[in-house]
Each structure stands twice: as C-alpha cells, then as structure tokens.
Amino acid sequence: MSLIEDLVLSYRILASHGVVDAYGHISVRSDRDPNRYFISRSLAPELVTEDDIMEFDLDSNPIDQRGRSMYLERYIHGEIYKVRLDVHSVVHNHSPSVIPFGVTTVPLRPLFNTAAFVGEGIPTYEIRDFQESGDVIIKTPHLGASLAKIVAGHPAALMRGHGSVVVGGSIPAAVIRSIYLELSAKLQAQAMLIAGPGGAITYYDDAEVAATTARQESARTWERTWELWRSKAKAELAAEARLGRGERSENQSRILQLWQRAAAACGCGRRH
C-alpha cells in the first residue's frame, strides 16, 4: 500500500472515530524528500481522495497548487517537521473530550494501556503568549513555529480553546495516538466524576508508562489496531466505489429506457 493511499485512509479512520468531523487534517512527511510533506487540499476529511492530496515544502508553500484551496493551518505541519526530524506524521483535530483539558488547569494523566503515551507529557499551547488576543487559528509560520516549540519532544499538545496536535513516527502512530488521546480524555473525565471532589484516582506511574510504551514499540502492538482500522476504511471506500458504479449503471439504463420509449412513441426508431 502506498504512502498516499494510507494518508487518504487515515482521514476516514479519524472521522469514523469522531476525532475529526468537517474540520481537522493529517499530513505525512514525503518518503522521497524529508523537506516536503503531503496533506489534502482544504476539504472535509471523509471526502478526501488521492486526487486531493497536495505536496508542500516545509515553509508550507505548495509545490503545484493548480488553483486548489489549502488549509489555513497547514503551518502546524510544516513547522513541526522542521524541528522534529523523528516525526513523519502530524494530526490536527478538535476532538471534543480533549478540549476541556486545554481550558482548565487539570492535566491529562495516563490511566490505561493503549494511551500510556499520555504519561510522556501533554503540554498546553496558549496562543495569547505568542500574539495579541484574537483569532486562535494557526494561520502564520510564526504561530506554527511557536506551537512546535510547545510540542517539543512530546507526543501531543493541547491547544487552548481550539483542539490538539498529535505527532508520530508514522501515519499509524499519529492516528492511533489521536484516537486514544480522545478516549483517554473521556475516561479521565468519567473517572474524575466517579471519584468526586477529593476522591482518589490511580494513574500510571512513570515506571508503568516507560515499560508499557517500550513494550508497545518493540512488539509493534499497534500493527493489529492499524490493520483493523485500515481494512474497515478500505472496505468502505470499495463499497462506495461499487455503489457509485451501480448508480451510474442504473442511471444509464433508465436513460436508455426513456430514449427507447420516446423513440417508439414518435417512430424515430423505425427503419426506413
């Protein structure tokens, strides 16, 4: 499977898990040139096809725009790729369970296996520290670079009143982290509600975080998750393609029937 095909499928996977809706995007560093990356044109994630993928340099300038619209926040991707050579995929999303942790002083904490990476630290980006109060969209290289500094060596960062950015060494890593970050935030909020004010919650300690993430990486346990989600996304695409062909075939048959009826009515189909 090609890098571009995986990128297209990742848009659908994120949407199917409620991490993105009409907004949000994922990119991947080029496998041919590390100073370039691929991302969709400005489009709702579930509508993305291979034809919508565009290539950018790390200043987030398009290589071949061809009049296509671009994401305003593409600078998130380019600026992170500049400073994180280990990162090969970046996700920006507005997943709902994560947003409350970006506007409160309650930190995200690791509390279950598949989101143990949360224990590596999830800082919060406060855009007011880098511009006057106003639009919170990351629409300039300056803001993209300031966000990249907050992400630093972490797997993700919250964006106050906005969403989050998640990074990974591959498309699967970034997608899986994005989905389990959302789930972790939801479960932590539930645990806090159950515990009540002053109640105890047992989170992972540093040793558990280190051991769990090391095992997951060495055993590549994420491959099972990725293969499941990718196979589902591929099946959905294939079904849509079959449905599209079926609709076109049915429409063609209807048109032919209407033409035959009209021809019979006026005698246009008779031989002379």
C-alpha angles and dihedrals in degrees: 000000000000126000091243093051090051089049092053091048091049091061089057094044092053091048093049089056094048095247092120130021123172087333135051133068146210129211137189130209113246115262089212101046121020089203092067136060140193127232135154123266112257101296141127107274098240091056096055118121132174089265089062095058116109132191123229137181118235091267083062094245114146117247093208113004099172091189094300119146117246135211111264090218097053088116088076088069102041096047093049092049089053095060103027108061089173092060118092100165135037129192126195115190145153099223106176103227092053098052097072091059089057093057098044135057092245108112124218109253131193113254108153141038106257093046096045087120087076086077089067086073134271109211124195123240113218107197092196088071089066105035142014115279109283140089112013095207116118094233102146136059089242093059092043091053092047090053091049089055091055093047088051108147096342126113092234146353132212119232111216112244091353120063135263145287121225127191136194144169090250141011092265092051094051093044095047092047091050093052096044092045088060091047092046092053091049093049093046091053089050092048091050090050092050093046093048126200110338093003120142123251119185109220127181113278123224094267092052091048093050095046095045097047092044092053092047092051097044094045092040089225090167090072092078091053094046094048091052095049094041093050090052092049092048091050091051091051091048091049091050090050091051091047090050092051090046092052091048091049092048091048091049090051091050092050091050091049092050091049092049091050092049092047092050091049095053098032090241092134096056121108116239 
